[in-house]
């Protein structure tokens, strides 16, 4: 059954309801009979619904619809909680702004031919409007209750649709679009319903200039990373038949070639396109809107709906092989404004979110069979990176295809020394205040075992790191980096202190108020956990990528995927082997990688809810802030891996050449 057949059946259930509610929407637009301030809100919301209903797949419509969220117009948009509160008051502004954002976010469904979301959000607006008609009896609790009931009542549908879109290749609207669209101009981009800006248009135009051979080479790098990932992790790809293809608008020419490669592997795609944000402040303002209706009962019902949805599609879910991701980078690092008018989770809700995320992860890993699953991820620049976009794109393609054998052999020399360590001491320089000791797993049989994985270009493209899961007990000290871009947010002077491998203290200098700084980190690095372990310690070896970042002055715009390869990095959260600890993997030299657990993740054997945090955030120290990485052995002897930003081990001198070239170029 194709998406057309799926939505045809669904639309039969909603067509009559939509026809009825449309009459009321038109009345609200023409002559809302409520207080003027609220009348303007409901007129705007109703017009938004009408605009979605009368959508068209062209630039004019896309520009018109998304203009209400751009930086200039957002200041006076009801999607902005600060403006909504200013106009509608504290009691209702926050609630009604969240509803407006939900309505606008539903636009992509209508492009696929699914009228369901248009219908239910139109019904919600009419129901809320009815409350405001009875102004004498109106109360914020009634409005909150109305929104709560709506989210609760439709949670089963939301869960079903979300999981189907994530895992089921039958939802093939985007597959058909990619395979059948005329990619020679921008017109097809507007068939997604997503925001289309200069990044998307420039990306399409740039890829259009590539030869078929160049496009095929890019697609091969991407899909081979996915295929080889299964081999490297000792997993059988033939058990899987669905790949989650996550890609940016504008890359359809590469994706079309990639889909043919996946087809040869016996894989059908579940497509998940994305575009750059029209306004990241809008996204940030609404990231915790769920706080307006989240309570324990809702969380438990949401988890029940998700479990039931996965159970209904268990035969599909078990065939999912995992994601194949194309990221883009180059936008200005985003430093958000923290608005008091935006919804925020309270302490109790934060605990509920942690619980919900944990259980959801357990469900997904149970039904998708994580022990058989792999992934790949690769990144390319977008036009926002600046006037050198095309040059940087060319450099990135080269970085993504560096000689993995050369890196494999040099990284093995680094691992051979690291495997002798009791601890590794990392210290900063040039203003970097890092002073950190990382405890390394002891090897019982050094001739057969290793603590570090030799990471070449398969699941994690580009090549260039060796990593381990540290022993938490004995891992102590301060991690500091002057600037880092994490989860699309900019952090200034990020400091994290570790005590026995767990985060003990943290701060940054993004805000004048220290409590705001701590909350920023708690929300966006710790993800509401009281603490997190150091889940990974790694040494990045991709000095070529580092040189590119410095030559084009784009270090702050580099994605974690590449940035983590440009110096030592430390992940807070789960290890790299989460849900896969018992599937032993091996380095190219045949040694078993035994550092797969720590004292937190091992709790999975007794209580899985206490083992995982469902986050993993890499924080990289660039080479120019790195004083030394020193192995300290059990007998007290030492050996430097890096000293003053240069690799000093014999046999890895090649890694310093891009750094030496950079120094020469800067003089």
N, C-alpha and C positions, 0 to 999 in steps of 0.2 A: 504494500500500500504506500503510495507516494504522498508527499505533503499536500498535494491538491485534493486527493481523496480524503485524507485525514481532516482537512479544514472544511471540506464540503459537508462531511457528516456533522462536524462541530457547529458550523454556521446554521444548519437547519434548526438547531436547538436555540439559537440566539437571534435569528432574523426577526421574529415577531416581537420579541422584547425590545430589540433595538429600534424597530419602527415606532413602537409606542413611546419610548423614552425620547426619541428625537423631537417629537412634538413639544414636549416639556422643555427641552433644551432651547428650542427656537423661542419659546415664550420668555425664558430667562434672558435671552439675548435682547429681545425686543423691549420688554418692559418689566424689569425685575421690581416686584412690589415689596421691597424690604428697605432697611435703612441705607442711605446713599453709600456709606463707606463699604458696607458688605455687598451692596448691589454691584459695585464696580468689580469686586473680586469675583462674584459668581458670573457676571457677564464675561469677564476675562477667561474664567475656567471653561464656561460653556463655549466660548469662541474657540478656545484651544481644542476642545472636542470636535467641534465642527470643522476646524482646519484639518485635523487628523482624518476625519471622515472624507473630506474632499481633497485628499493628498494627491500629489502628482510626482512622477519620477523625473524631475528636472532641477536644474540649478536654481531657478527662480524660487521654486517652492522651498528647497532646502535652505537657501539663504534667508528667506522670510521666516520660516519656522524657527530656526536655530538662532536668529538674531536676538530673540528675547532673552537669551542666556549669555550673549557675548558680554565682554567686560563693560562696554559702554551702556548697554540697555539693562543689564542685570541689576544695577543699583536701584531701578524703579520697577522691578519685576516682582510679582507675588511669589515667584520661585525663590527669591532671596528672603530668607527668614527675617533678616534685619528690617527690610522694607515692609514685609507683611506685618510684623509686630508694630512697627511705627504707625501703619495705617489702620490695622484691625485691632490693635491692642494686645497686651501680654496674654490674655486668656485664650484668644482664638488665632492670633497671627501665626504662631508656631505650628499649630495643628493644620491650618488651612494651607500654609506654605508647603508642608509635607505632602498633602493631597495633590496640590498643583504639580509638584515634582513627579509624583507617581503617574499622573495623567500624561504628562509630557514624555515620560520614559517609556510609555506603552506604544509609541508610534511605530516601532519596527514591526510589530505584529500585523498591522494592517497591510503593510507592503507584501507580506507573505500570503495575504488572503484570509487571515484569521480575524474575524470581527468580534470575537469574544471579549477582548480587553477593552475595546472601544465601548461596547455595550455595558459592561459592568462598571466602568469608571463613570460613564454617563449616568447610570442609575445611582451611583454613590453621590455625585454632585446634586442630583435632584433630591435625594433623600436628605442631604445636609441643608439644601435650600429650604426644604419644607420645615425644618427646625427653625430656621431664621425667619420664616414667615410668622411664626408664633413668638415674637420677640419677648412678650411678657413672661413666657414660660421657659425661655432659653437659659441654658446653663452650660458652662464648659464641660462638665461631666457628661452631659448628654452627647455633645459633639465627640468627645473622646470615646464614649461608649459606642457611638455609631461607627467610628473608624475602626475600633477594636473588633466589633462584630463583623465588619466587612472583611478585614484581614483574616479573621478566624474562619469565617464561612467559606472563603475562597482558597484557603491554604491548601486544600487537597488538590485543587486545579493547578495552583502555582507549583506545587511539588512535582506533580505529574509532568507538566510542561517543561519545567527546568531540567528534570532528569532525562526526559526524552530528547530534548535539544542537545544535551551533553553527551548522550551515549548512543542514540538511535540514528543510524544512517538513513532511515526511511524519511526523516525530516530533511528532504534534499532540495529545498528551495535554493539555498546558496550553492549547492553543487551544480544545479542546473544553470544558475546564473553564471558561474565561473566558466562552465564548459560551453555555453551557447552565446554569451555576450560578444558584441563587437568591441574588442579591447583597443581599437585604434584611436578612440577618442574618449572623453570623460563621461559621456552620456550614461553608460551603464552604472557608474558609481552611485547615481541617485536612485537606483532601484533597491538599495539596501534599507533606506530610511534612516540610516546613521548620519551623523554630521559629516559633511564633506568640506574640507578646507584646503588650504594650499599644500599641506603635507600630503594629502591623498592625491590631489591632482598632479603635483610635481613628481610623486613616486611613480604614478602610472606613466607619465610622460618620459621619465628617465628610463624605466624598464623597457619602454617601447623603442628606445634607441639601441637596445642590446641586440646582438645577433641571436639566432635560434640556438647556436652552439653555446653562447654565453649563458643564456637562460637555462638551458639544459644542465650546464655545469653547476649553476646555483641550485637547481632543483635536486641534482644528484647529491651534492654535499649535504643538503637538508634531509633527504629521505634515506641516504646511506647512514647518516648519523643515527637515525631511528632504527634501521635494520641491524647495524653493528652493535647498537646498545643491547639488544636481546642476546647476541652472541657473547659479548663481553660479560654480561651478567648471568650467563649460563641459563638462559631462558628460551623456551621454544615458541617462536613467533607463529608457527603454524596453528597454535591453539587459539589465536586471535584473528578476528576478521574485521574489526572496526578500529580506525585510528581517529583521534580527535585532532582535527586540523585547525589550529588557532593562528589567524593571519591578519595583517593590516590591510585595509582598503588601499588599492593601488598596486598590490602585488599579485593580482590575478593571473598575469602571464606566467609568472614563476609557479603559482599554485596549480595552474592547468597542467603544466609539465609534471609537477610533483604528484598529482592525482593519478596520472598514467603510471608513474613509478610505483605508487602504492598499490594500484590495481594488479600490477605484475607480482606483487608480494601476496596477493589475495586479500587486500585490505580495502574496505569501503570507508568513506569519510563521514564523520559527524562534524559538520563545519561550524566554526565559531569565529566569524569575522569581527573586527573591531576597528574603530577609527580614533584619531586623537581627540582629546576633549575640547569642546567649544569654550569651556571655562572651568578650570580645575577648582576654583573657589566654590563654584556651584556644586561640584562633586563633593568637595570637602564639607560644605555646609550641611549636606544631607546624608552623610555616611552613617550617622547614628539615628536617623529618623525612627528606626524601630523602637527606640526608647519611649516613644509616645504611646506605644500599645503593648510593649513587651512585659509579660509577667510569667510566673512559673507555669500556669495553666496553658498559656499560649505556646511556650517553649515545648512543653510535653506534647501538645497536640501537633505542633509543627514537626517534631521528630517522628511522631506516629505516622503522619502523612507521608513523610519522606520514606520511612521504612516500608510502608504499604506500596508506595510507588515503585521502589526498587524491587520489592517482592513480585509485583505484577510484571516487571520487565527483567526478571533475573536471567532469563535465557538470552537476553540481549546484553545485559551488563557484563556477564562473564566473558563475552567475546571482545570486550573493549581492551585494546592493547596499551592505552595510555596516550598522552598528548604529544603532538609534534608542533612545536611553537615557533613562530617567527615574531620576534620583538622588534620594535623600532626605538631609536633614541635620538636625542638632539634638541629636545625642547628645553627652554630655560628652566633651571631647577626651581621648583615651586616652594615658596615659603608662605604658608597659608596665614590668613587672618583668623584668629580664634574668636568666634562671635558668641556672645552670651545668649543671643536669641536662637541660635541653632540648638537642636535637640542633642542632649548628652546623656549617656548611660550613667545612672547612679551606681553606687557600690554594689548593691544587690543585683542590679541588672548586669553589671560587668561579670559577676560570678555566673549568672545564667547564660551569658554569651559564651563564656569559656566552656561551660558544660555542654551547651548546644553544639559548639564547634567540635568538641571532642567526640561526642556521640555521632555526629554527622560523619566525621572522618572514619570512625569505626564501621559504620554502615557501608560507606563507599568502598572501603578496603575489603570488607567481607564479600560484597556482591561482585565487585570488579576483579577479585582474586589478585591482590597486590603482589603475591609471590610470583605471578606470571607476567606482570606488567612492566613496561619500560617507558621511556620518553626520549625526546630530543628537544633542544632549544638552540636557536641561532638568532642573531640580531643584525640589523642594518640601520643606517642613519636615515632620518627624515629631513625634509627641506628646511625645517626650523633651525637646523644646526648652523646655518649661515651660508655666506656666499661660496664657501669651499665645499658645498654639499656633494657635488659630483666627484670631486677629488677624494673626499673622505669615504664616499661610497666605494670607489675603486680600491682604496686602501683597506677598507673593511672586508671586501671580497678576498683580497690577498691574505689578510689575517685569518679569515675563516678556512683557508686552504693551505696553511703552513705545513711544512714537511713533518708529519706526525712522528716518523721514525727517528728523525734527528732529536726531537724533543723527548721522545720516549727514552732514548739512550742517555741523554743528559739528566733527565729527571730520575732515572734509575741510580745514577751516581749520587744524587742528592739523597735519595731514599736510603741507600746503603749506609750513609753516615747518620741519618736521622734514626735508623733502626738500632743504633748503638746508644741512643739517648735514654737517660733517666728523666731528664727535663730539658726543655728548650727555653732559653732566655731571649726575650725580644725587647729591645730598647729603641726609643725614638731619638730623633735629632732634629736640628733646625726648628726648634720650638715645639716639636712633638714630645709629649710628656709620657709616652708609653713606657712602662717598666713592668713586664709581665713574665711569669714563669708558667709554662704549660707542661703538665705531667703526661708522659708517654707510656702506653701499654708495654709491659715487659714481654719479651718473646721467650717462650719455653723452648722452641726449636728454631733458632735463627736461620738455619739452612733451609727451612721449609716455610717459615712464617715471615710476615712483614706487618708493621703497624700502619703503613702509609699506602694509599692507592696511587698508582701511576696513571694520572688522568690525561688521556689523549683525546682527539676530536671524535667522540661518538655522541653520547647523550648530551654532553655539555660542550658545545662548540663556541669559541675556538679552543685549540689545544693550549695547555699551559698551566698545570698545577699538580702538586702532590698534596694529599690531604689525609687527615686522620680524625678519629673521634677521640678526644683527649680523655684521660683519666681525670675525673672531676676533683677528687681529693688530692690536694697538692698543687692544683692550678690556682694561682693567686697573683694579684697585682692589678695594675691600671692599664686600660686600653684607651688611647686618645687619638683622635684624628681631627685635623683642623676644619675640614669640610668633607661631607659625604652625602651622597644622594641615595636614599633608601626608600623603597616602595613609593617612588615618584615624589618624595618629599625631601627638601633640603635640610640638612642638620649642620649647624655650625659649632665647632669645638665640642664635639660629642665625646664625653668621658664616661666610661663604664668601669667600675671597680668590681673585681671578682674575688670571692672568698670560697675556697674549696670548690671552684668551678661554677659557682652560682653567682648571679648578679647580686651584688650587695648594695651598691650605690650607683647613681647615674645623674648626669646633668648635661646641659648644652647651653649655648648663648643665643638662641633664636629670639627669645623674648626678654624684656627687661625684668619681668617678674619670675622669680625662681620656681614658684609653684607651677606657672604656665610651662616652663621648660620641662619640668618633671612630668607633667601631665602629657605633654607632647610626645615624650619618649614612651611613657606608659601606654598611651593609646596606639602608637604607631610602630613601636619596636617590641615592647613586651606584650602588646595586644591584650591588655587588662590582666595579665598574670602578675602575681606578686613578685615573682622572680623567674628567671630562665637559666638553664645551664649553658655552658659553652659547648655547643654540639659539634663544632668542627674547628680545627686549626689547619691552615693550609699555607703553602708558599706558592705564590703565583710566579710563573717563569716567562710570561709572554711580554718580554721587553719591547718587542716590535709594536704591540698595541700601546704600551706605555709611551713610546716615542711618538706615535701618531697622536695620542691625546695631548702631548705637550706641544708638538709642532703646530697643531691647529687650535690650540688653547681650548680644548673641549673636555678636559678632565672632569669637570663638574657635570658634564652632560652624558658621560659614559654610563651604560647600563651595568648593573651588578654583574651580569653574565660575562662581560669583558673586563670590567674594572677589577673583579676578583682575581683575574689572572695577572694583574699589574702590581703585585706586591703581596706580602703576607695578609691573609684575611682570617677572620674569626667569626663564626656564625653563632648567634644566640638563638636557642630553641632546640629543635630535635636534631639528631644526627643525620648524616646523609643516607643512612641505611634503615630509616624508619619503616616499620612493617615488613622489613626484608632482612632482618638480622640473621635469620637462620639459613638463608640461602648463601652459602659460602661462595665468594668470588676470588679471582686470582689475578695477579699482575702478569704482564707479558713474560716475566722471567719464571712464571710458574708458582711463585710463592703465594700462599693463602693469606688474604687480608683479614687479620683476626681482630682488629680494633673496631668492632661493629656496635658495641654496647657501651653504656656508661652506667653508673649506679642509679640513674633515674630510669633510663629506658629498660633496664633489666626487670623493673617492676612489672613489665607486661606479663611475666610468667605467673604473677599472683593476681594483679588487678590492672587491666589494661588502661583503665581510666586515669591511673596515676603515672603512666609511663610516658605519655606524649603530650606535647603542647600545641601541635598542629601549626607551627610556624618555624621558619628557618631564615634568618636575615644575616647576610654576609656584610661584614664591615672591614674595609680594606685600608691598610696603611700604604701610601704610595712610596716608591723607592726613595724619593728625595726627602722623605720624613723618617727614613729608616736608618738608625745607627748601626744595629747589629742583630743578627739572628745566630745564636750560639748554642751548640749542642753541649750539654753537661752530662757526662757519663756517670755511671754508678761509682767508679773509682775516683771521681773528682776531676778527671782530665776533661779538656774542652776542645771543641773544634768549631770554627766559624763557618757558617754557610754563606752569610752575607756580612760584609763590613763596609760601613759608609756608603750604603746604597749600591754596592757592587758584589756580584757573586765571586767568591774567592776559592771555591773548590777546584782542584785540578780536574780538567776534562769538561768543564762547563763554561769555558771562557767565551764561547760563541754567544752566550746570553748577554754578555756585556757590550757586544758590538753596537747594537742599536742605542745603548746608553752613551757610549763613547761618541757615536755619530751625533747624537743630540747635543752633547756638550760642545762639540766642534761647531755645530750649526748655530748655537746660541752665542758664540763669541763674536 
